[in-house]
Amino acid sequence: MTLRYWVFSIFFCLLGCTGKLTVQADICLSKDGSRSREYNTETHLCCGGVVQERFNSKREERGCCGDLQLFNRLEEICCKPDIVRDRYIQSGENRGKEQICCGKEIFHVDADATTRGCCGNHFSKEDGCCNQTTPFNSTTSYCVKDHVVPLGYDICNEKQYDTRKQICCADLVLHNSSSHWNTTRCCGTDIYDKRKKQCCMGKIQPRGSGHCCGKDLYNIGNELCCRNKIFHSDGFLQCCGGSTYNVSHQECCQGNGASKAIPKEAEMLCCRGVVHNINNVPNSRCCGNQTYSPLTNLCCNNDVIIKKDSTNHTICCGREAMSFHSCERDSGHFCGREAFHIKRDLCCNNKLHKNAKKRGIRCCLPGTDKFDPRSEICEFGGVKTKAETRNNQPSLPIPGPQRRELRPTQIATGICSICSDAWTNRDVRRRILDKSLDICRENGYLLTVKHFEVSEIANKTWMDVTMKRNIFKTNANKTDIILELPCKCSSLMKQSRKRILLLTDLKFQNPPKSFHLGDSDAIVPRRKKILNMIRERFRNCDNYIVRNIRKIVFEDRIKKIISESKNKA
């Protein structure tokens, strides 16, 4: 049996397992980052926000060079930023040799080349490159502070030194070694013996005579150190910012960088470092750094104080700070400021359409209009009749049967479960307990959903989110990203401006603008009970390699089958 037989067998097996052949659709972004149009990645390219044909008239694949220039991948190479050169030398004694770009410069590659590559704008035989300017051999030297130095050496104030004989303090001053080198430490630009001395904020002090408080020493038996200041203590004093207070009859009011000692019995209330006199305000509470009476007002997001619409109103309704209003706890669902019946009415981005859901009407997202799918079509927030679009078919049709949009009553599995009514706090907690939801992932990103968009030509939905932090790690930075889901999901409208948790093995360090999610990822509501359950069970998770051992074994088997078929052919 030939290699062609095995390739087609695996292809048709995969096709039969999935039941359909899908189009790899993506969005072509303009230079300013806004969405331009959708395109089929198997047949087209996105170059500088413009969609181009992927193959030329000879069916040879092309690529982008810069924003708008195209090049033939078989015969040409792209030199940054947008210079197209021949892949092979066309004349002379080196004719036919392959070329490589290093920046704007071009070099030919010998057939017997071993360890070679670009180092800045130069082609080097060495395996290391320092600061994209200087090549080096990693077996004898390394790169430190943009300098190439021998192994065992370092740089101090732009000078090379032997780390076995000298020590560098504050990257400024070099000191020669002594007989007690293992006990020598830096304190500012000076050195000291850690057995006899201690370093207090750059000042060397005797060891054993007290503890550091700023640059000075204090006795922990009868003194306090409050923000590097020393105070005498009689046993009742505690720190309150950079001062002290007596715990027997005072309390410390701290917040927003301020601190102040206030009497315990006085008619005063501390709200985030601000002291308020509440002598004439009954049952006063804090709302941020302000006070309010819960009898007549509500505190929204611990920041905004509003008046109650009615005395029985106990919670805030509304998404933005300027649109908060009070509502009854048991009044049902709200669309903006209006109450609506979830089974009869339709809510499209805070615009209410009465009795629309009973007639089969749907939202035309991302706008606020509604449309009848039996006679109308929604295109990027605009409604058109089917008669208007009959002669304007999409340029990229999707072959094979199409996946229906998930309705709220359908229970989806995998990443698309977010589109189902089963995606509730209670259901997610149950799935975590019975282990039907796998929470063992490398990363747990806390996200805020800003916007979403449903594809008109493919089974895709894009979510525009802000990544706040990683609950499993501490080095994640806040950033904006776009997530792509492999399903149509209009019900994501409910998640706009809400917080969710993404469990994934994807890494968002120095991220691109978008990521593709699959069934190996999971999105759950960001609720305190759910976060606590996930953190508790995460401790029992296996490492990444153990969790993916089946996938690794399967891939090895496929490679082995293809390799054996090549040998037989």
N, C-alpha and C positions, 0 to 999 in steps of 0.2 A: 504494500500500500504506500502511496506517495505522500509527500508533505501536503500537496494540494488537497488530498482526501481528508487528512486530519484537520486542516484549517477549516474546510467547509463543514465537516462534521461538528466541530466545536461551535462554529457560527450558527448552524441551524438548531443545534441543541439549545444554545442560549436564546435563540429566537423563539423556539417552541416553549421554553420555560417561562418566558416573559409574556408571550402571546401577542407581542406587538413590537414594532420598530419605531423608536422615537427620534425626533429631531433634536439636535443639540443647539437649542436657542440661547442667545445671550443678548445683552444690551450694548450698543455702541455708544460710548460716552463722548461728549464733545470736550474740548480742551478745558473748559471751565468746570468740568465734572458733572454737568447736568445730563440727563438721559436724552439720547437723540432718537434712536429707533432700534427695533429688534432685528436680528439677522441670524441666519443658520451658520454656525461655526464650521460645519463640514464643507460648505460650499463657498463661504465668503470670509473676508477679513475686515477688521475695523482698524483703519489707519488714520490717526489724527481726527477721529470723530466722523470719518467718511467710510461707508461700506463699499468694499471693492471685491471683485471676483477673485477667489483663491487660486484658480487654475487659469493658465493662458490658453490660447487657441490650440496648442500642442498637448494640452492636458498635463503641463508641467507646473508643479506647485510654486507659488510665489509667496513672498513675505514682505513685511513692512520695513522700510529703512527710513527712519525719521518719521515725520508726520504724514506725508502724502506720497513719498516715492516708493515704488515697488521694485523688487528684484527677484530674479530667477534663482531659487535655492540650489539647483543642480549646477549652474554654471557661474554664479556670481556670489559675492559676499558683501556684507554691509559693514562699512567702517564708520564708527561714531563720528559725528552725530547722524549724518545723512549722505555719506559718500559711498557710491556703489562701485566695486572693483571686480575684475575677473577673478574667479576662484583658482584658475590655473594660468601659469605664465604662458604667454602666447608666442614668444619668439626668443632667440638667443640660446646660449648654452644651457640655460635652466628651463627651457621650454617643456611644458607638461607638468612641472612640479606644482604642488598645491601651495597656496599662499594663505597667510593668516594676518588679521588686522590687530594692531596694538595701538589703540587710540586712532589717530588719523594716519599713522604710518603702516606700511605693509611689508611683510617679510615672507620669504619662501621657506618651506618646511622640507628638510631632507628626509628621505625614506628611512634612514637609519637613526633618526632622531630618537633620543630616549626621554629624559625628563626635561621638557622644555615648555615654555609658556610666556605670556606677556607679563612684564613688570612695568606698569605705566605705559609709556610710548615706546618701550624697547622689548625686543625678543631675547629671552635669556635661557641658558642651559641649566641654571640653578633652580632648586625646588622651592626657594623662599623669596619673598619680595617685601621689602621694608618701606612703608609709607608710599607705596606705588612709585618709588624712584630708584631704590637700591636693591639689586639681587644679592642673595646670600645662600650659603650651603648650610642647611639646618642641622647637619651632623656635627658641625664645628662651631657654629655661632647662632645667634638669635637676634630678634629685633626688640629693642626696648627704648621707649621715648623717642622714636623716629631715628634711632642710631643702631647700626649693626655692631655688636660687640661679641667677643669670644664667650663660650659657655663658662659660667662661674664669675662673670664680670657684670657690672651694672653702670648706670649713669648717675652722677651727682653734680648738679649745677653745670650741666653740659660737659662734664669731665668723666672719663672712663676710670673705674677703680676696681680692685680685686676684692670681692665680698668676703674672702677668707682672711684678709689682713686689715681691712678698714671697715668703718661704719659711717653711713651718711645720715645726718640729722637735718630734718626739715627741708631736705633736698637742696641744702645750701652749703653745709660745712662738713668736711671730711675729718674723721678722727682715726688715728692709727690704733691697731689692736693692742690689747694688754694680756697679761697672764690670766685674767679672770674674764675672758671674752664672753662666756656664756651668761654672765650675770650683768653685763653692761647694757644699759638702755639709754635712749635719747630722751631729753626733756627740753623741748624747744630746739635750740641749736647746740646745747651742751650735752654731755654724757654723765651718767652716775652709776654707782654700784647699787643694784636693787636690794642687796642684802642689808645695806646700811642707810640708804636714803629712799625718798619717795618724791614723785613729781606731782605738784599741785598747780595745774593750769600754767605750765611752763616755768614754774619756780621750784627749785630743789629744796626740800625740807628734810629734817632728820626723821628717821623711821622710829616708831615706838613712842613718840611724844604727843600723838594725837592723830585725828583724821583730817583730811583735806576739806576746806570750805573755801572755795575760790582758790586764791593763792596762799591762804593762811591755814593754820591748824586750830582745831577746837576740841574740847573735851566733851564726849557724848554723855558723860555722867551729869553735868550741870549746865550744859550749853546747847543751843539749837542753831542749826545752819539753815537759813531760809533764803533761797536764791542767792547763795554766795555771801550772805551777811550773817554775822555771829551775834546771837542774843543770849543773855543769861536766862536760865529757866528754873522755876521753883517746882516743877512737876505738873503744873496745871496749864502751862503754855504750849500751844501748837502753832505751826506755821500757817499763815494766811497770806499767800503771795509772798511779797518781800518783807512782810511784817509778821507780828504774832497776835494771838487772841487767847483769852482765858476760857477754857472749855466749860468751866463751872457756871458761868453766867453770860457767855457770848457765843455767837456762831459766826462762821466765815461765809461771806457772800462773794462767790467767784463766778466769772464768766466773761467771755469776749476780751480777755487780757486784763480785766479789772478785778480787784479784790478789796474787801472792806470788812472790818469786824463790826457787828451790830448786836444790840442787846437781845437776849432770847425772849423776854417777856413783852417787849415793846410791840405796838401795832404796826409792824413792818413786815414786808414780804420781799424776799430776794428772788429776782427773775433774771437769770443769765448775767449776773454781776451788777444789775441795777436794783437799787433799794427803793421801794415804794411805801408810802404811808397809807395804810388801809383802814384807818380809824373810822372813816365814814362809808366804807364800801363793804357790805355784808357778804360773807362767803367768797371772798376774792380768790381768784386763781391766776396762775401765770399763763400767758400766751406769748411765747418768745421772751422778749425782755419787757413786755407790757403786762398789765393786769386787766381782768374783766370779771363781771358778775355772771355766773352760769344761769342765773334766774332770767336774765333778759338778753344775753348774748351767747354766741358760739365762737369757739376758737378753731379755725381751719388750718390744717397743716402746721399747727403750733407756731403760726406766724401772723395770720390775718384774723381780725376780730370783726364779726358781723352781727347785726341785730336779728333776733328770731322772728320768723314770719308768724309763728304761733307758739304758745307756751309749751305745747307738747312736742315741738321739734327738738331733736337731740343730736342730729348729725348734719354735716355739711354736704351739699351736692354741688357739682361743677368741677371742671378740670383746671381752669386757669385761675390765677390769683384774683383777677378782676371780675370773675363771673361766679364767685361762690354765692350760694343761697342755701337756706335751710330747708329741710324736707323731713317728713315723717319716716321713722325707721321701717314701718311695715306698709308703706304706700305702694310698693311694687317697683317697676322699672321706670327710668327717666330717659328721655331723649332731649338733651339740652336741659331746658327748664320745664319741659312738659312731661307729665306722666303718660305712659302708653302701655297698651296691652301687648305683651310679647308675642302672643299667638295670632293676633289680628292685624296689628299695626306694623309699619316698617320704619326703621330709624336709619337714615343715611347720613353719616357724619354730622349728627346732632340736628338734622332736619327731619321732622315727623311727617309721615304719609299715612293718614287714617285708613284702616281697613284694606290696605294695599296687599298685605301678605296673604289674606284670604283669597284674593283674585290672582295669585301667582306672580305678582309684581316683584321685581328685584331692584336692588340699588345699582346705580351706574357709578362705580367707583373709579378714581378717587374723589369724585364730586359729590354733590348732594341730591342729584336728580334720581328719578326712578324710571324703569322701562319695563315693557311687556315683552319677554323673550319670544313670544309666539309671533309677534309682528314687528318688533324693533330690535336694534342691535346697539350695544354700548361699546364705544371705541374711545378709550382713554378719557373717560369722564363725559363724553358727548353722546347724545342719543340720536340715532338715525333710524328711519324705517328700512325694512329689508328691501323694499323696492328701490330705494336710493342707492343701496350698496350692491345690487344684483350684478351690475356690470363693472364692479370694482372689487374683484376678488383679491385676497391676500397674495403677495408675491412669493411667499414661502409656505406652501401647503404642507400639512403634516401627514405623511403616509400612515396607513394602518388605522385600526379603531382607536377612538379617542377615549381618554379617561374622563368620566363625568365629574363635574364639580361636586365636592363633598357637601352634603346637606347637614344641617345641625343634628338631625336625628340619626345619621350614620355614625358608627363607631369605627374610627380609623386606628391603625396601628402604626408604630414607628414615628418618624418625625411629623407625619401628617395627622397625628392624633390631636394636634393643636386645633384642627378644624372641626372637631367633633364636640357635641354636647357632653361627652364623657370626660372632656378636659376640664375637670373641676378640682378644687382643693381636696375634697373627700376622696374622689376616684384616684387622684395621683398618689395620695397617702396610702390607699389600699394597694395600689400596684407596686409601691415601694416595699410595703410589708410582705406581700406574697412573691416578691422578686421577679414579677413579670416586667417591671421597668428596671433596666440595667443602669445603675447610677455610677458604675465604676468607669470613670473617664479621667483623663489627665487634668482637665480644666473644667472649672465651673464659673462661667462668666455671668455677672449681674448686668442685665441690659435694660435700657429704657427705650421702648418703641416710639419712634417719632412719626413714621409714615409707612404706608405699605402700598403696593401696586400689584394687581392681578394681570397676568399676561393674557392677551387676546388670541394668540396663535399657538401657544404651547402650554403644557401642564406645569406652570411655574407661578410662583408668587415671590415678590421681592419685598423684604422688610428693611427699612432704613432705621438703624438703631444706634444708640450710644453705649459703648461698653464702659461700665463704671470701674469694676475691679474683678479679680479672680478670687473666689472664696477658698480655693485650695492653695494659693500662692500669694506672695506679697509684692511681687515686682511688676504687676500689670499696670499700665498707664491708661488713663481715660482717653478714648478715641472713638471716632465715628466710622461705622462700617455698614456695608450692605450685605444682607444674608439672602440667599436664594433657596426657596423650598421647592421640591419636585412635585407640587400639586397646586391646583387652583383652590383658593380659600378666601372667599369674600367675608367669612365670619371673623377674619382678623381685624375688622373694623373695631370690634370690641376691645382689642388690645392697644389701640392707639393711645399714646401718652401713658401707658401702663408699664409696670416693671415685671420682667420675667427672668428666669434662670436658664442658661444654655449649658448643658453637659456635653462635652465634646473632647476629642483628641486633637482638634485643630489648635494651632498656636497663632495668636493674634499679635505677636511681637513684630514690629515694623510691618504692619499688615498691608496687603493690597487693598483696593477699594471694595472688593466683593469676595464672598466665600460661598461655596456650594455646600448645602447641608444634605445629609442622607439619613437612612434608617439607623446608622450607627450613632447618630446624635439624638439628643432628647431635649425638648423645651418643656419646662414646668412652671407653674405660677410661683412668683416670688413671695412666699408666705413664711412667717417665722417658724411654724411647726414643720413645714416641708424642708426648710434650710437646716433645721436642727436634726431631722431624720437623716438627711443626706450626709451631713458632716459626721454623724455617729457611725453610719454604715460605711462611709468612705475609708475608715480606718481598717476595715476588714477586706478591702479590695486587693486583688493580686496586682502585681506590677504590669506595665504595658506589654511586655514581651509575653508573659504567661497568658494574658487575656487574648492575645492575637496568635497563639501558637497554631491553632487550627488553620487560620488563614495562611500562615507561613508554610505549613505542610502542604496545603492544597496547591499553592502557587508552585512549590517545588515539584509536585507531581506533574502538573501541566507542562513545566519546562522539560521534565524528563521524558514525557511522552513525545513532545515535539522533537527533542534531540534524537530519540531513538528512531522516529520516522524519517529524519534527515539521513541517518546512517544507512537505513534500509533502502532509501531512494538512491 
